[in-house]
Structure formats: structure tokens, C-alpha cells
């Protein structure tokens, strides 16, 4: 079964002021392990980048935050899929690219677990891909609920991984992916 790795929105803009506290300080190290493993195998990697259309966003194309985090820049022959919404499949040619490569299974990781990673995971499963989500290579942010109380990023991350595992993806750690793929 042909397989591809898809890092989602691993961009510098999430480190700028204004973003809430995040969980999982090991996300970058785990993501870099996945990239090194994939590159060592010579398997396809398709990078997704959020190109925000919001004028104040740290992820808009003319902002330095749009750039990839250190160690996550695409290498030769690794395409970049620019998107402006949560799903990497909406308004892009990601599905077409994957189908042309004969990809049936995708492995996802990135930022943030509850937003673009979750939306892309759900849509990939709905499109018929066999999806693996690498939970320890994702992070998300604290969020306020309707009463103004903060829900810790750890709880949001855990709940989203559980929901995605229930119906849309196999959730694994970086070590499990490397050992079993």
C-alpha cells in the first residue's frame, strides 16, 4: 500500500505573541524524527502550509511567520500545498496529487491538533484514505470555553485524539509509526 507523510502547518507564526499556551514541547523533535525516517526511505512527503487571508494573521504569506519552523522546510521534490482554510483538501490539489502518486495511506502530524490537523484527518478518512495520526507530533493551544474558563491544551489534545481514533484514524506515537511502518 503506497504511503505518504503530510506535515500540517508546521510554521513559525504560531510562536508569535497572541497565541495561547501550547502543549507538547516534544512536537518538533518527534516531527523531525518522522521526516528523517521518511526521507531515509525515499517515501513521498507533501507539506501543507496555512496561507492565511486574515490581515492580522501571523500565518499570512507576507508575514515572516508564514515560513516553516527550523528543520521543517521542504527538501527537493517535496511539494508544498498552500491552503487558506482548516482542511488541506479544500481549495487545493492535495487529493489529486495523492491519487496520482497512488497513495492509499497517509500519516499526518502538525499544528494544531484540534483545528487543521483534525479537519484534515476527518476529511482524508471521508475521502477513503487509511489515516494514521501521530499524536505526539502534534500540539494545540489552551482555549476559553463559553464561560471564559480556560480549557488546558492537554485536555483539548487528548479529547481530539480520542475522537479521531474513534472513527477517523489510527492514532500512534512517533516510535510506533517508525517501528511499524
C-alpha positions in Angstrom: 0.0 0.0 0.0 1.5 3.3 -1.1 2.0 5.7 1.8 2.8 9.5 2.2 3.7 11.7 5.1 1.9 15.0 5.4 3.2 17.6 7.9 0.4 20.2 8.5 1.1 23.9 9.2 4.5 23.4 10.9 5.1 27.2 10.7 6.8 29.9 12.7 3.7 32.1 13.0 2.4 30.0 16.0 5.3 31.3 18.1 4.4 35.0 17.8 2.7 36.9 20.6 -1.0 36.5 20.8 -1.2 32.7 20.6 -2.2 31.0 23.9 0.0 28.5 25.8 0.6 25.2 23.9 1.0 21.6 25.0 3.6 19.0 23.9 7.0 20.6 23.8 8.2 17.4 22.1 6.2 18.0 18.9 9.2 19.4 16.9 11.6 16.7 17.9 9.0 14.0 17.0 8.1 15.6 13.7 11.8 15.8 12.7 12.2 12.1 13.5 9.3 11.3 11.2 10.7 13.5 8.4 14.2 11.8 8.8 12.6 8.4 8.7 10.5 9.1 5.6 13.4 10.8 3.8 15.6 7.8 4.6 13.0 5.5 3.0 12.6 7.8 0.0 8.8 7.9 0.5 6.6 10.9 -0.5 6.3 13.9 1.8 3.7 16.6 0.9 4.0 19.7 3.2 0.9 21.7 4.0 1.2 25.4 4.8 -1.5 27.7 6.0 -1.6 30.8 3.9 -4.0 32.9 5.9 -6.1 35.5 4.2 -6.8 37.3 7.5 -4.9 40.7 7.5 -3.7 40.4 11.1 -2.7 36.7 11.0 0.9 35.7 11.7 0.4 33.0 9.0 -0.4 35.3 6.1 2.0 34.9 3.1 3.7 38.3 3.5 4.4 37.7 7.3 7.7 36.0 8.4 5.5 33.7 10.5 4.3 32.0 7.3 7.7 30.3 7.0 8.3 26.8 8.1 9.8 26.1 11.5 13.5 25.3 11.6 14.1 21.8 10.5 10.7 21.5 8.7 11.5 23.2 5.4 10.6 21.0 2.4 13.5 19.4 0.6 13.9 18.9 -3.1 10.9 17.2 -4.7 8.8 17.7 -1.6 5.8 19.8 -2.7 4.1 22.5 -0.6 0.3 22.6 -0.6 -0.9 26.1 0.3 -4.3 26.3 1.9 -6.4 29.1 3.4 -8.9 27.1 5.4 -8.7 24.3 8.0 -8.8 21.4 5.7 -5.8 20.7 3.5 -8.2 19.2 0.9 -10.4 22.3 0.4 -9.3 24.6 -2.4 -6.1 22.6 -3.1 -4.9 19.8 -5.3 -3.8 17.6 -2.4 -6.3 14.8 -3.2 -5.3 14.9 -6.9 -1.6 14.7 -6.0 -2.1 11.8 -3.7 -4.2 9.9 -6.2 -1.7 10.5 -9.0 1.0 9.0 -6.7 -1.2 6.0 -5.9 -1.3 6.9 -2.2 -3.8 4.9 -0.2 -2.4 5.5 3.3 -1.4 8.9 4.8 0.4 9.7 8.0 -0.4 13.2 9.4 1.2 15.4 12.1 1.4 19.1 12.8 -0.4 22.2 14.2 -2.9 22.3 15.7 -4.4 19.0 16.8 -7.9 20.4 17.2 -8.1 22.6 14.2 -6.3 22.0 10.8 -4.9 18.5 11.8 -8.4 17.3 13.0 -10.2 18.8 10.0 -7.7 17.3 7.5 -7.8 13.9 9.3 -11.6 13.7 9.1 -11.7 14.8 5.5 -9.0 12.3 4.5 -10.9 9.5 6.1 -14.1 10.6 4.4 -12.2 10.6 1.0 -11.3 7.0 1.6 -7.7 7.2 2.8 -6.4 5.0 5.5 -5.2 7.6 8.0 -2.6 7.4 10.8 -2.3 10.4 13.1 0.9 10.8 15.0 -0.4 12.2 18.3 2.9 13.0 19.9 3.9 15.0 16.8 1.0 17.5 17.2 0.2 20.2 19.6 -2.7 22.6 20.3 -3.4 25.6 22.4 -5.4 26.5 25.6 -8.9 27.7 24.7 -11.6 29.6 26.5 -15.0 27.9 26.9 -18.3 29.8 26.7 -18.0 30.9 30.3 -14.5 32.3 29.8 -12.8 29.4 31.7 -9.6 28.1 30.2 -9.6 24.5 28.9 -5.9 23.4 29.0 -4.4 22.4 25.7 -3.6 18.9 27.2 -7.3 18.2 27.6 -8.2 19.5 24.2 -5.4 17.5 22.6 -6.5 14.3 24.4 -10.1 14.7 23.6 -9.4 15.3 19.9 -7.1 12.3 19.6 -9.8 10.2 21.2 -12.5 11.4 18.8 -10.3 10.9 15.8 -9.3 7.5 17.0 -12.9 6.5 17.5 -13.9 6.9 13.8 -11.3 8.6 11.5 -7.8 7.4 12.1 -5.4 5.1 13.8 -3.6 7.2 16.4 0.0 6.3 17.1 3.2 7.7 18.6 6.3 8.6 16.6 8.1 5.5 17.9 5.2 3.3 16.9 5.0 4.7 13.4 8.7 4.2 12.9 8.6 0.7 14.2 5.5 -0.5 12.3 5.7 1.4 9.0 
